[in-house]
Amino acid sequence: MGAWGAGIFDNDDAVDWLADLSVSRDPNALDAALSAAAAEYVEAPDASVALAAAEVVAALNNRPAADLPGEIEEWIAGAGPLPSPELTGRAHAAVERVRTDSELKELWEETDPTEWFSHLNDLLRRLS
């Protein structure tokens, strides 16, 4: 994983997914990304993408991160109605799963995970 910080979009997997989302404009991309976090064991790339998708859901619910990438703001402008409560619930569950049981969590625990957990806790709060 190419990561340069603890933020949700501070890694190659999230940035690549965001670029794909910006080009495709596919609303099903959110559901697909969140569903990957429901696997028995969530690999780091899938975990990073699920977190990015959860950030998009939070932004769609008018609860964006302070450092929301401009690509998301542009995507939201053409996205349509607010996400369903079910999609928001899946986003919350995906973040919780990544936070508690994922390869990404294990990788962060090899260093100081304090800032990473802070970002995830903030995202969970904004999805609640």
C-alpha positions as CSV (number, residue, x, y, z in Angstrom):
1,M,0.0,0.0,0.0
2,G,1.4,3.4,-0.9
3,A,0.3,5.7,1.9
4,W,1.6,9.1,2.8
5,G,-0.6,9.9,5.8
6,A,-3.3,8.6,8.1
7,G,-6.2,10.3,6.3
8,I,-8.9,8.4,4.4
9,F,-7.5,9.7,1.0
10,D,-3.8,9.5,1.9
11,N,-3.2,6.3,0.0
12,D,-3.0,5.0,-3.5
13,D,-6.0,2.7,-3.4
14,A,-8.4,5.4,-2.2
15,V,-7.1,8.0,-4.7
16,D,-7.3,5.5,-7.6
17,W,-10.8,4.5,-6.7
18,L,-11.8,8.2,-6.4
19,A,-10.4,8.8,-9.9
20,D,-12.4,5.9,-11.3
21,L,-15.5,7.2,-9.6
22,S,-15.0,10.7,-11.0
23,V,-14.8,9.3,-14.5
24,S,-17.5,6.7,-14.3
25,R,-20.2,8.6,-12.5
26,D,-21.6,5.2,-11.6
27,P,-23.8,5.4,-8.4
28,N,-23.5,1.7,-8.0
29,A,-19.7,2.1,-7.3
30,L,-20.5,3.2,-3.8
31,D,-22.4,0.0,-3.0
32,A,-19.8,-2.2,-4.7
33,A,-17.0,-0.5,-2.7
34,L,-18.8,-0.9,0.6
35,S,-19.7,-4.5,-0.1
36,A,-16.1,-5.4,-0.3
37,A,-15.8,-4.6,3.4
38,A,-18.3,-7.4,4.1
39,A,-15.8,-10.1,3.2
40,E,-14.7,-12.6,5.8
41,Y,-11.3,-10.9,5.8
42,V,-11.0,-7.4,4.4
43,E,-7.7,-6.9,2.6
44,A,-6.0,-3.5,2.8
45,P,-6.9,-2.3,-0.7
46,D,-10.6,-3.1,-0.2
47,A,-10.6,-1.5,3.2
48,S,-9.1,1.7,1.8
49,V,-11.6,1.8,-0.9
50,A,-14.5,1.1,1.5
51,L,-13.4,4.0,3.7
52,A,-13.3,6.3,0.7
53,A,-16.8,5.2,-0.4
54,A,-18.0,5.8,3.2
55,E,-16.6,9.4,3.0
56,V,-18.6,9.9,-0.2
57,V,-21.7,8.7,1.5
58,A,-21.1,11.0,4.5
59,A,-20.6,13.9,2.1
60,L,-23.8,13.0,0.2
61,N,-25.6,13.2,3.6
62,N,-24.2,16.8,4.0
63,R,-21.7,15.7,6.6
64,P,-18.4,16.0,4.6
65,A,-14.9,15.8,5.9
66,A,-13.1,19.1,6.4
67,D,-10.5,18.0,3.9
68,L,-12.9,16.5,1.3
69,P,-11.2,16.1,-2.1
70,G,-12.6,18.4,-4.8
71,E,-13.3,15.3,-7.0
72,I,-16.0,14.2,-4.5
73,E,-17.6,17.6,-4.5
74,E,-17.8,17.5,-8.3
75,W,-19.2,14.0,-8.2
76,I,-21.8,14.9,-5.6
77,A,-23.0,17.8,-7.7
78,G,-24.2,15.3,-10.3
79,A,-25.2,12.5,-8.0
80,G,-28.8,13.2,-7.4
81,P,-30.8,12.5,-4.2
82,L,-29.5,11.8,-0.7
83,P,-28.3,8.2,-0.2
84,S,-30.8,5.7,1.3
85,P,-30.7,5.0,5.0
86,E,-29.6,1.4,4.0
87,L,-26.6,2.7,2.0
88,T,-25.7,5.0,4.9
89,G,-26.0,2.0,7.3
90,R,-23.8,-0.1,5.0
91,A,-21.2,2.7,5.0
92,H,-21.2,2.8,8.8
93,A,-20.9,-1.0,9.0
94,A,-18.0,-1.0,6.5
95,V,-16.1,1.6,8.5
96,E,-16.7,-0.3,11.7
97,R,-15.5,-3.5,10.1
98,V,-12.3,-1.9,8.8
99,R,-11.7,-0.3,12.2
100,T,-12.0,-3.5,14.1
101,D,-11.1,-6.4,11.7
102,S,-9.1,-5.8,8.6
103,E,-5.6,-6.0,7.2
104,L,-5.5,-2.2,7.1
105,K,-6.1,-2.1,10.8
106,E,-3.3,-4.6,11.3
107,L,-0.9,-2.5,9.2
108,W,-1.7,0.6,11.1
109,E,-1.2,-1.2,14.4
110,E,2.4,-1.8,13.4
111,T,3.0,1.9,13.7
112,D,1.1,4.5,15.8
113,P,-2.5,4.1,14.8
114,T,-3.8,7.1,16.9
115,E,-4.3,9.5,14.0
116,W,-5.8,6.8,11.7
117,F,-8.3,5.8,14.4
118,S,-9.2,9.4,14.9
119,H,-10.1,9.8,11.2
120,L,-12.2,6.7,11.4
121,N,-14.0,7.7,14.6
122,D,-14.8,11.1,13.0
123,L,-16.2,9.4,9.9
124,L,-18.3,7.1,12.0
125,R,-19.7,10.1,13.9
126,R,-20.6,11.8,10.6
127,L,-22.3,8.7,9.3
128,S,-24.4,8.4,12.5
